[in-house]
């Protein structure tokens, strides 16, 4: 049989593997610390779920796994029922952080996934699987803090992008379509935005593709949108990210 003992337990000692006062305290401490760092990262970017939410999710998951371990060790329970229920509960709670803005943007999806992942880290710590928790924490923090710049770069290099467009009059849409086709842009989809129905503006979400090679080489999304914003009938225009 291969040795499947957690490497960190070998380093810390047998006390870290057993369910005792010190190991329980240690697991909750790590759970709080990891969740606090992730929650702080989300809070600095002004996301809905912040420091306290991430900490509570992680501590609850750690406690659920510890309770399951206790029940399975003392009452011969065969399934980690409470841990399974906690995963479902976290999934339901995290789904509530996903919102649709007036510009047809989905907001909070990353935070929602972060809450779910933080719950999994809590479960790992509760089970005494410190190495998995540490690796998951490190990778998750890297993705949340370092990848947004890479994601923005890749989006700027894409030939496909979506814009939020506010026209002063609904009859200006024909003129706008004619203009962007002359520029070498292809319209993939146009969707009217009902959120602005009583604003006096004609508002759309438009998916575009850069179809002319010259634009692909020399023009960024920002430059194209800046040029379109100078049209006299455009009230406001921005890229949906």
URNOR-V864197 format. One record per residue. N is the residue number from 1. SS is DSSP state (hx for helix, st for strand, lp for the rest). D_LAST is the distance of its C-alpha to the last C-alpha in whole Angstrom. Layout:
n={N & N}
ss={SS & SS}
d_last={D_LAST & D_LAST}
//
This chain:
n={1 & 2 & 3 & 4 & 5 & 6 & 7 & 8 & 9 & 10 & 11 & 12 & 13 & 14 & 15 & 16 & 17 & 18 & 19 & 20 & 21 & 22 & 23 & 24 & 25 & 26 & 27 & 28 & 29 & 30 & 31 & 32 & 33 & 34 & 35 & 36 & 37 & 38 & 39 & 40 & 41 & 42 & 43 & 44 & 45 & 46 & 47 & 48 & 49 & 50 & 51 & 52 & 53 & 54 & 55 & 56 & 57 & 58 & 59 & 60 & 61 & 62 & 63 & 64 & 65 & 66 & 67 & 68 & 69 & 70 & 71 & 72 & 73 & 74 & 75 & 76 & 77 & 78 & 79 & 80 & 81 & 82 & 83 & 84 & 85 & 86 & 87 & 88 & 89 & 90 & 91 & 92 & 93 & 94 & 95 & 96 & 97 & 98 & 99 & 100 & 101 & 102 & 103 & 104 & 105 & 106 & 107 & 108 & 109 & 110 & 111 & 112 & 113 & 114 & 115 & 116 & 117 & 118 & 119 & 120 & 121 & 122 & 123 & 124 & 125 & 126 & 127 & 128 & 129 & 130 & 131 & 132 & 133 & 134 & 135 & 136 & 137 & 138 & 139 & 140 & 141 & 142 & 143 & 144 & 145 & 146 & 147 & 148 & 149 & 150 & 151 & 152 & 153 & 154 & 155 & 156 & 157 & 158 & 159 & 160 & 161 & 162 & 163 & 164 & 165 & 166 & 167 & 168 & 169 & 170 & 171 & 172 & 173 & 174 & 175 & 176 & 177 & 178 & 179 & 180 & 181 & 182 & 183 & 184 & 185 & 186 & 187 & 188 & 189 & 190 & 191 & 192 & 193 & 194 & 195 & 196 & 197 & 198 & 199 & 200 & 201 & 202 & 203 & 204 & 205 & 206 & 207 & 208 & 209 & 210 & 211 & 212 & 213 & 214 & 215 & 216 & 217 & 218 & 219 & 220 & 221 & 222 & 223 & 224 & 225 & 226 & 227 & 228 & 229 & 230 & 231 & 232 & 233 & 234 & 235 & 236 & 237 & 238 & 239 & 240 & 241}
ss={lp & lp & lp & lp & lp & lp & hx & hx & hx & hx & hx & hx & lp & hx & hx & hx & lp & lp & lp & lp & hx & hx & hx & hx & hx & hx & hx & hx & hx & hx & hx & hx & hx & hx & hx & hx & hx & hx & hx & hx & hx & hx & hx & hx & lp & lp & lp & lp & lp & lp & hx & hx & hx & hx & hx & hx & hx & hx & hx & hx & hx & hx & hx & hx & hx & hx & hx & hx & hx & hx & hx & hx & hx & hx & lp & lp & lp & lp & lp & lp & hx & hx & hx & hx & hx & hx & hx & hx & hx & hx & hx & hx & hx & hx & hx & lp & lp & lp & st & st & lp & lp & lp & lp & lp & st & st & lp & hx & hx & hx & hx & hx & hx & hx & hx & hx & hx & hx & hx & hx & hx & hx & hx & hx & hx & lp & lp & lp & hx & hx & hx & hx & hx & hx & hx & hx & hx & hx & hx & hx & hx & hx & hx & hx & hx & hx & hx & hx & hx & hx & hx & hx & hx & hx & hx & hx & lp & lp & st & st & st & st & st & st & st & st & lp & lp & hx & hx & hx & hx & hx & hx & hx & hx & hx & hx & hx & hx & hx & hx & lp & st & st & st & st & st & st & st & st & lp & hx & hx & hx & lp & lp & lp & lp & lp & st & st & st & st & st & st & st & st & st & lp & lp & hx & hx & hx & hx & hx & hx & lp & lp & hx & hx & hx & hx & hx & hx & hx & hx & lp & lp & lp & lp & lp & st & st & st & st & st & st & st & lp}
d_last={50 & 47 & 47 & 44 & 44 & 41 & 41 & 41 & 43 & 46 & 45 & 45 & 48 & 49 & 48 & 45 & 45 & 47 & 47 & 48 & 48 & 46 & 44 & 43 & 42 & 41 & 38 & 37 & 37 & 34 & 32 & 32 & 31 & 29 & 27 & 27 & 26 & 22 & 22 & 23 & 20 & 18 & 20 & 19 & 15 & 16 & 15 & 18 & 20 & 22 & 25 & 27 & 25 & 25 & 28 & 30 & 28 & 29 & 33 & 33 & 32 & 35 & 37 & 37 & 38 & 41 & 42 & 42 & 43 & 46 & 47 & 47 & 49 & 52 & 51 & 51 & 48 & 46 & 43 & 40 & 39 & 38 & 35 & 34 & 34 & 32 & 29 & 29 & 29 & 26 & 24 & 25 & 24 & 21 & 20 & 20 & 18 & 15 & 14 & 13 & 12 & 13 & 10 & 10 & 8 & 9 & 10 & 12 & 12 & 13 & 15 & 17 & 18 & 19 & 21 & 23 & 23 & 25 & 27 & 28 & 29 & 31 & 33 & 33 & 35 & 37 & 38 & 39 & 37 & 36 & 35 & 32 & 31 & 31 & 29 & 27 & 26 & 26 & 23 & 21 & 21 & 20 & 17 & 16 & 17 & 17 & 14 & 11 & 12 & 13 & 10 & 8 & 12 & 12 & 8 & 10 & 13 & 12 & 14 & 12 & 8 & 8 & 9 & 10 & 14 & 17 & 20 & 23 & 25 & 24 & 27 & 25 & 22 & 25 & 25 & 21 & 21 & 24 & 23 & 20 & 22 & 25 & 22 & 22 & 18 & 19 & 17 & 17 & 16 & 16 & 16 & 18 & 16 & 20 & 18 & 20 & 23 & 25 & 23 & 25 & 22 & 21 & 17 & 15 & 12 & 13 & 12 & 13 & 15 & 17 & 20 & 22 & 23 & 24 & 20 & 19 & 21 & 21 & 18 & 14 & 11 & 12 & 16 & 15 & 13 & 16 & 19 & 18 & 18 & 21 & 22 & 25 & 24 & 20 & 19 & 16 & 13 & 9 & 6 & 4 & 0}
//
